[in-house]
Amino acid sequence: MKLKRQNIDSLLLGFVSILIIIGSVMVYSSSSALAEGSSKISSHAFFFKRQLIWVILAFTVMMLASKVNPAILRPYIFPILIGGFALLVIVYFTPEIRHTHRWLNLGFVTIQPSELFKYILVFYLAHSLAQKGRDLSDLRQYRWPYGPIILAGLVLIVFEPDLGSTLVLGTTIVFIIFLAGAKLTHVFMSIGTSTLLVYLLVMVVGYKRSRIDGFLAAWGDPLLAPHQLKQSILSLSCGGMFGVGLGNGVFKQYFLPEPHTDFILASIGEELGLIGLLVTLGLLFGLIWRGMKIAIMQTDRFSFLLAAGLTSCLAVNIMINVAVVLGLIPTTGLTLPFLSYGGSSLIVSALAVGILLSLSRQGLKKERSR
């Protein structure tokens, strides 16, 4: 199947390409001091060089995915889903990294199974919900097969522990089921049940409760805010309108934790200012807009649910990260797609965009045939 450029959503491709370029530059700027200060790293460009490798792989994955009709994978979705579950289980038997079981070290590369599983589950739901005979107005449809599969996936991810990915996946699932025709009462029941479970997990079991308590205390006294939150807000406020200049940020050197991963948006705000921040957010919004536009263009149920699911998964991830950096919600540990340092998030996000590009070409062809 030959790639026809005129049939690909060039705006989506442009938005993602610019975001990756901005991300690569900011990874170098925000990580050079961290690399120099480490006794285990010999080069100030260590993180940047590794990111460039991931960028090349991500672009390759994205363009290859854009040439393939995702429908050809539908017969193999169950083996793929089982493989996703296997990775989520295997990661528990690997050594802890940063006191969690989120990463699977393969020696030459470290991957995060939960990142891949989010999109595998989106693909499965789009495939299953698109089949004839699925009547989501009947509550019994949720009991099998969706209930056990969704619950098992969310439980495995939340106890890694990774509450951020759990929130992204849970929100995306509710959105897909709503688009597939679920009753509003069932949607609100799902939201209510999920909220109750998260409350019990945090307030009763005590999972990440210290972050919640610190976040709530900050509303009464900003000095009681968690360290990451305080440094993020200070970093953004010091940027002003035009920033302190690329590479001139101070907080990345001494104060701001994870300036090249979870809090890279704060580094952008400090060095590029409000203007740079708004441009970056505008590009991220453009990505979401084009993704939903592609979903609307689809004429078959599977392609529509897949495009909407992939886009919503990216959108929720982006919104949570931005909300954390701005101090609107407690810290969750989520990276910012296409901007943060890291291979798993970048490649999987690029794969999602590649599928959207493939669906955009199909949507245009169908429009022209009509």
N, C-alpha and C positions, 0 to 999 in steps of 0.2 A: 504494500500500500504506500504510494508516494505521498509525501507531505506537500500540500498546497498552501503556501503562505497566505494567499488572499482569503483562505477559508478559516484561518486561525484568528482568535480574538487578539489582535495586536495590542490593544490597550491593556489587557490582562498581562500579556507577556512583557510589555513595557514597564508596567507598575512593579512586577516581581523582579525584573532585571535591575531596575533602579534601586529597589529596596536591598537587594543582595549586594550591590556595589556600595551603598551607604553602610550596610552592616559590616562589610569587609574592612572599610576604612576605619569605622569606629571600633572594631575589634582590635585593630592595630593600635589605635590611639589610646584606648582604654586599658589595654593589657600589657603595653610595653614596660611600664613601671613595675607591674606585678611580676613580669618575667625577669627583669633585671634584679629584682629583690629576692629572687629565689635561688638558693644554692644548688638546686637540682637542674636548673635551666641555664643553658650557656648563651642563648641569644635573646635580645630584647624583642625579636620578631618571631619568637617560637610559636605563639598562639596564632599569629597572622599567617605564617607559612602553613600551618596545619589547616587553618580555615580555608586557604586558597585551594588546598587539595579537596576539601569537602565541597567547595563551590563548583569546581570542575566536575566532580562526580554528580552533584545535584543538577547542574545544567544538562549533563548527559542523560540522567534518569528522566528529567522533565521532558526533553525533546523526544526520547524514545517512547515515553508513555503517550505523548501527544500524537504519535503515529498509529497507536493501537486502539481498536474499538474495545472498550472495557467489557462489552457484553460477551466477548469470547471467553472471559474468565468465569462466567456464571456457572457452568457445569462443574467447576473446580472449587467453588466457594467453601464447601464443607471441609475438604482437606486443608484449605488455606486457614479456615477458622480453627481447626484442630491444631494446626501448626502455631497459630497465634497463642492459643491457650497453653501449648507445650512450653513456649518461651516464657510465658508469665509464671509457670510453675518452676521451670529450671532456674530462673533467676533467684529463687529463694534458697537454692543450694550452692550459690556462689558466695565468695567473701563479700562482706559489707564494704560499700564505698560511701563515705560521709554518713555513716550510721544508718544506711538504708540498703535495700535490695532492689534498687531501680535499674542498675546497669549490669550488663552481661559482658564480661571481658573476654574477647576472643583472641587476645594476644596482640595482634596487629591493629585491632580496632575495638572500641567499646560501644555497644549499642544499648538503647533503652527500649525494651520490648513493649512497654505501655504506649509509646509513641506510635509504633506500628499497629498495635492492636486497636487503637481508636479508629483508624481508617479501615481496618479489616472488618470491624463490627458494623461500621457505616455501610460498607459494601454488602455485607450479609443482610442487613435490614432492608436495604434498597432492593436486593434480589428477592427476598422472601415476601416483603410487603407488596411487591409488584405482581405477584402470582395471582391468578384468578382464584376466586373463592375466599379470599381474605376479607372478612367482614369485621372491621375493627369497632363497629358499633356493638358487637357482642363481646362482653367482658371476658368470656371464656377463651377467646382467641389469645389473650395475653398469657394465660397459664402455660400453654405449650405451643411452640417451643421457646417463645420470647422470654418468659419469666426466668426459667433456670439459666439460660445462656447469658442474659444481661446481668442477672444477680451474681453469677459466678465470676464474670469478667470484672465487675465493679469491686467485688470483695477482694479478689486477687490484687487489684491495683491499689486499693485504699490501704491494705496492710503491708505494702512494700516498705515504708508508707509513702503514698503519693496522693494527697487529698486534691491537689490542683488538677491533675489529669482525671481524677474521678469526677470532679465537678464539670470539667469540659465534656467528658464522655456522657455523663448523666443528662446534662442540658441538651446535648446534641440528640440523644435518643428521644427525649420528650418532643423535641422539635420535629424530628422525622416522623414519629408516630402521629403527631398532630396533622402534618401535611398528608399523611397516608389516609386520613379520614377518621381518626379517633374522635369520639365525642368530647366536648369541652369538659364535661363532668369527669370523664376518665383522665383527662390531662391534668385537671386540678387535683384529682385524687393522687396522681403520680407525684405531682409537685409537693403536695402536702405530706405524703409518706416519705419522700426523699428528705424533705426539710426536717421531719421528725427524727429520721435515722441519723442525719448529720448532727442534730442537736444532742442526741443520746451519745453519739460517738465522741463528741467534743466535751460536752459538759458532764457526762456521767462516767464514761470510760476514761476521759482525760486526754484523748488524742489531740495534740497541738493546742491544748487549752491555754498554755502560757502565752502563746501568740495572740489568742483572742482576748485574754485578760489585759495584756499590754496594749493592744489596739484600742480597747474600750477605755482604758485608763487615760490614754493620750487625749481623748476628747475633753476630759476634765482638766488635765495638766499636761501640756505638750512635752514637758521635761521627763514625763514618765513613759513616753513613747519608746517602742523597741528601737535598738540602735540602727537597724537597717532603714526603718521608716524615717527616723530623724535625718539621717544622712542623705536619703533620697530627696526629701523635701528641701533640705539646705542646698543640695547640689543643683536642683532645678531653679531655686530662687536666685542663686548666684549667677546664673546664665544671663539674666536680663532679657532684653529684646534681641540682641544679636550675638550673645554668647561671649565667652572669654577667648575664643579662637581655637581652631582645631589643634589638638595636642597640648593645649595650655591648661587643661583641667587640673584642679588640685585635689578634689575629693577622691578621684580614682587612685591616687597615690597613697593616701594615708587613711582615709575615712570610710569611703563607700564600699561595702562588701559586694562581691560579684559584679564589678562594674562592666565586665565584658559579656555577662550572661543574663541573669535575671534582671539586673538593673541597668542594662545598656541604654534604655530610654532616658534615664537620669543623666548619664554621661553625654548623650546627645543634647539634652536640655542645657547642660552647663556649658558645653563647648560651642554649640551652634545656636543657643538661645531659643527664644520663643518662636522665631521665624523657622529655624531648623526643625523644631519640635512639631510645628503645625504642618510643615511640608511632609515630614515623616508620617504623621497621623493621616494626612490627606491621601498619601500613597496607600496606606493600609486600608483606609475607607474605600479607595478606588478598587482595590483587590476584592473586597467583599461585594461591592456594587456589581462588578463585572461577573463575579461568580454567581450571584443571584440572577443577573440578566441571562446568563447561560442556562441556568435552571429553567427559567420561564420560557426560553426558546425551545425546549425539548417537547417532542410530541408523543413520546411513550413514557409510561409510568416509571419504569426502572431508571431511565436516564434522568428524569426529573428528580426523583428521590435521591439518586446518587449525587447529582450536582448540588442540590440543596443541602444534603448531608455533609458533603466535603466542605462546602463553603461555610456552613454554620459551625463546623468543628474548628476551622481556622478562625472564624469570627469570635467565638467564645474564648478561645485561647488568647487572642489579641486583647479582647476587652478585659479579661482578668488580669493579664500582665500590666496593662496600662493603669487599671484601677489600683493595683498594688503599688506601682511606682508613684502614683499621685496621692497615695495614702487614703484611698477610699475604702479599701478592704484589707484585712490582714494578709501578711506575706504567705504565699502559697508555694513558691519554688518553681514557677513556670517560666520558661524562656519565651522570648518574643520571636515569632516565626520570621525567618529570612534576615533577621538582624542580629540575634544573639549568637555567640560562639557555640559551636557544637555540631556534630555530624548527624546524629539521629534525627533531631528536629528538622534540620535543614533539608536532608535528603527525603524524609517522609513528606514534609510540606511541599517540596518540589514535585514529588510523585503525585500528590493530590492536585497540584496546579496542572501538571501534565495531563492528567485525566480530564480536568476541566477544559483544557485546550482541545483535546480530542472530541469532547462532547460539543464544544463550540463549533467545530468544523461540521459535525453531523447535523447540528441544529440549523446551520446556514444552508446546508445541502437540502434539508427537508423543506425549509422555507422557500427555496428556489424551485423545488419540484412542485410545490403547491401553487 
